[in-house]
Amino acid sequence: MPLASVSAACQALGERLGSVDVQTCLQSDLQITQAASVNGQPLLYRDYLPRSRRVAPRRVLLLGGIHGDEFSAVSVVFQWMKRLQGERFQPFHWRVIPCANPDGLLGDPATRMNAHGVDLNRNFPTPDWKADAMQYWEQRTHRDPRRYPGPAALSEPETRWLLQQINDFHPDAIVSVHAPYGVLDYDGPDEPPTRFGYLHLHQLGTYPGSLGNYAGVNLGLPVITLELPHAGIMPTPAQSQRVWGDMLSWLQANLPKEPPIYLRLTEKSWESD
């Protein structure tokens, strides 16, 4: 069971992030789950239902803060949550997880890894994990502790919870916000976007245990990785707005027009207020 409430989690996030105050976090109406981080911090999410209901909505999973020392990646997701609350015609069902690695973010100092020292973005169960993850870490990263994949795939509670979210939510696309490479990365089927605002396409490749490898390559989902230019400096409001607008336009044009078969014929949760 989580050791902290939503209120306590927002208090901690507001004290750590310069661009997100406690009240903004509380007003986001994040939901607590039975899952918790290694240190017992709650893993929080919020669903935003579509405002347009002419067809069953496509679903987008939006993640921030898989790496705890990328402060801007968490802050910009909170910024976009505020937009989702106010937008009148957005057509998607969003599940938003603003901080997937609270222990890393709240550490002293903040760390890329979780409290076990594991890079969550190398801990997903890709088919090559057992054969390649440790070898890649030792030979290609020279045992860089910031990229340690863990003792086994899904060894970490945060990764297991993220996998559960993918399995339960059935997203049509995943957007993961990172920093500080300043590029637009993409894994998955079909043609990638060329730019979102000031972020231009530069595909960084896939790694054993990465989310892009697991969901983009193996599940065949579009995985859009937004690499903000600075981990500690937010994009300007104009930059953030352009990235958001271009991303919405691309999602509307490129996600399947027809709802997928799974559960959509009987599930009508998207019709409720």
C-alpha positions in Angstrom: 0.0 0.0 0.0 1.2 3.5 -0.7 2.7 5.3 2.3 1.6 8.8 1.1 -1.7 10.4 0.0 -2.3 12.5 -3.1 -2.1 15.5 -0.9 1.3 14.5 0.6 2.6 13.6 -2.9 1.6 17.0 -4.3 3.2 18.7 -1.3 6.5 16.9 -2.1 6.2 17.5 -5.9 5.4 21.2 -5.3 8.4 21.6 -3.1 10.8 20.0 -5.6 9.6 21.5 -8.9 10.0 25.1 -9.6 7.3 25.2 -12.3 4.6 23.2 -10.4 3.3 24.5 -7.1 1.3 22.4 -4.6 -2.0 23.9 -5.6 -1.5 23.2 -9.3 -0.8 19.6 -8.4 -3.8 19.3 -6.2 -6.1 20.9 -8.8 -5.0 18.2 -11.3 -7.2 15.7 -9.5 -4.7 12.9 -9.7 -6.0 9.5 -8.7 -4.2 7.2 -6.3 -3.7 3.5 -7.0 -2.8 0.5 -4.9 0.7 0.6 -6.5 3.7 2.4 -5.0 7.3 3.1 -5.8 10.1 1.3 -4.0 10.0 4.0 -1.2 6.2 3.8 -0.9 5.4 6.9 -2.9 2.0 6.6 -4.7 2.0 6.2 -8.5 -0.6 8.7 -9.7 -2.6 9.1 -12.9 -5.5 11.1 -14.3 -7.8 10.2 -17.1 -9.2 12.9 -19.4 -12.3 11.8 -21.5 -12.8 13.2 -25.0 -15.1 16.2 -25.6 -16.1 14.8 -29.0 -18.1 11.6 -29.0 -19.0 10.9 -32.6 -16.8 7.8 -32.6 -15.1 5.6 -29.9 -12.1 7.6 -29.0 -8.5 6.8 -29.7 -6.5 6.5 -26.5 -3.2 8.2 -25.7 -1.0 7.4 -22.7 1.1 10.4 -21.7 4.1 9.8 -19.4 6.5 12.1 -17.7 9.4 11.6 -15.3 10.5 8.1 -16.0 13.9 9.5 -15.3 13.7 11.4 -12.0 16.3 14.0 -12.7 14.5 15.3 -15.8 12.4 18.0 -13.9 11.1 19.7 -17.1 9.6 16.4 -18.3 7.4 16.3 -15.2 6.6 20.0 -15.2 5.5 20.2 -18.9 3.1 17.2 -18.4 1.4 19.1 -15.6 1.2 22.1 -17.9 -0.5 20.0 -20.6 -2.8 18.5 -18.0 -4.1 22.0 -17.4 -4.7 22.4 -21.1 -6.6 19.1 -21.2 -8.9 20.4 -18.5 -9.8 23.5 -20.5 -9.8 22.3 -24.1 -13.3 22.1 -25.5 -13.0 19.8 -28.5 -10.1 17.5 -27.9 -11.0 14.1 -29.3 -8.9 11.6 -27.4 -9.1 9.6 -24.2 -5.9 10.4 -22.3 -4.3 8.6 -19.4 -1.7 10.9 -18.0 1.1 9.8 -15.6 3.0 13.0 -14.8 5.7 11.4 -12.7 6.5 7.7 -13.3 9.6 7.7 -11.0 8.7 9.7 -7.9 11.6 8.3 -5.8 14.1 9.4 -8.4 12.6 12.9 -8.6 12.4 13.3 -4.8 15.8 11.9 -4.1 18.5 14.1 -2.6 19.9 14.7 -5.1 17.3 13.7 -7.8 18.5 10.7 -9.8 17.7 9.2 -13.2 17.2 5.8 -11.6 14.6 4.6 -9.1 15.4 3.9 -5.4 17.0 0.6 -6.3 19.4 2.3 -8.7 17.6 0.9 -11.8 17.0 2.8 -15.0 13.3 2.2 -15.5 13.7 2.8 -19.2 15.9 -0.3 -19.5 13.6 -2.5 -17.4 10.7 -3.3 -19.7 10.4 -6.9 -20.9 11.7 -6.8 -24.4 12.3 -10.2 -26.0 16.0 -9.5 -26.1 16.2 -8.5 -22.4 17.6 -11.7 -20.8 20.2 -12.2 -23.6 21.2 -8.6 -24.3 20.4 -6.2 -21.5 23.2 -6.9 -19.1 25.7 -7.4 -22.0 24.7 -4.1 -23.5 25.1 -2.4 -20.1 28.5 -3.8 -19.5 30.0 -3.5 -23.0 28.3 -0.5 -24.5 27.8 1.7 -21.5 30.8 0.4 -19.5 28.6 -0.3 -16.5 27.2 3.2 -16.4 25.2 3.2 -13.1 22.7 5.7 -14.7 21.7 3.0 -17.2 21.7 -0.1 -15.1 18.8 -2.3 -16.4 18.2 -4.1 -13.1 18.6 -7.8 -12.1 15.7 -8.9 -14.3 13.1 -7.4 -16.6 10.2 -6.0 -14.6 12.2 -6.2 -11.4 10.9 -2.8 -10.4 7.4 -2.0 -9.0 7.3 1.2 -11.1 7.9 -0.7 -14.3 5.4 -3.4 -13.4 2.8 -0.7 -12.8 3.5 1.0 -16.1 3.2 -2.3 -17.9 -0.2 -2.8 -16.2 -1.3 0.6 -17.4 -0.5 -0.3 -20.9 -2.3 -3.6 -20.6 -5.3 -2.2 -19.0 -5.7 1.1 -20.9 -4.9 -0.3 -24.4 -3.4 2.9 -25.8 -3.3 3.6 -29.5 -0.2 5.7 -28.9 2.2 6.5 -26.1 3.9 9.8 -25.6 6.9 9.9 -23.2 8.5 13.2 -22.2 12.2 13.3 -21.5 15.2 15.7 -21.5 17.8 17.0 -22.4 18.6 16.0 -26.0 16.3 18.5 -27.7 14.9 16.2 -30.3 11.8 14.3 -31.4 12.3 10.5 -31.3 9.9 7.9 -32.6 9.5 4.1 -32.4 6.8 2.1 -34.0 4.9 1.4 -37.2 4.4 3.7 -40.2 6.1 7.0 -40.9 7.3 9.1 -38.0 6.4 12.8 -37.6 9.2 15.1 -38.8 8.8 17.8 -36.2 6.7 19.0 -33.3 7.3 22.7 -32.8 11.0 23.3 -32.2 11.7 19.5 -31.7 12.9 17.9 -35.0 13.0 14.2 -35.7 16.2 12.5 -34.7 15.7 8.8 -34.0 17.9 7.7 -31.2 17.5 3.9 -31.7 16.2 1.3 -29.3 17.8 -0.4 -26.4 17.2 -3.7 -24.5 14.4 -2.9 -22.0 13.5 0.5 -23.3 9.8 1.6 -23.6 10.3 2.4 -27.3 11.6 -1.1 -27.9 8.9 -2.8 -25.9 5.9 -0.9 -27.0 7.0 0.6 -30.3 8.8 -2.4 -31.8 7.2 -5.4 -30.1 3.7 -4.2 -29.6 3.6 -2.1 -32.7 2.3 1.0 -31.0 3.5 4.5 -32.0 5.8 5.6 -29.2 6.6 9.3 -29.4 9.5 10.5 -27.2 9.7 14.2 -26.7 13.2 15.1 -25.6 13.1 18.6 -24.2 16.4 20.6 -24.6 16.9 21.2 -20.8 16.2 19.0 -17.8 16.0 22.0 -15.5 14.7 24.7 -17.7 11.1 24.7 -19.0 10.3 25.5 -22.7 8.7 28.9 -23.2 4.9 29.0 -23.2 5.0 29.5 -27.0 7.4 26.6 -27.5 5.3 24.3 -25.3 2.1 25.3 -27.1 3.5 24.6 -30.6 4.8 21.2 -29.6 1.4 20.4 -28.1 -0.5 21.6 -31.1 1.7 19.8 -33.6 1.4 16.6 -31.6 -2.4 16.8 -31.5 -2.5 17.4 -35.2 -0.3 14.4 -35.9 -2.2 12.1 -33.6 -5.5 13.1 -35.3 -4.1 12.5 -38.7 -2.2 9.3 -38.1 -4.0 7.2 -35.5 -6.5 4.6 -36.7 -9.8 6.2 -37.8 -11.8 3.1 -36.8 -11.8 1.9 -33.2 -9.9 -1.3 -32.5 -11.8 -4.4 -31.9 -10.7 -5.0 -28.3 -13.4 -4.2 -25.8 -14.6 -1.1 -27.7 -17.9 -2.8 -28.9 -19.0 -3.3 -25.3 -17.1 -0.7 -23.3 -18.8 2.7 -23.2 -16.9 4.4 -20.5 -16.0 7.1 -23.0 -19.6 8.2 -23.2 -19.9 9.1 -19.5 -19.2 12.4 -18.0 
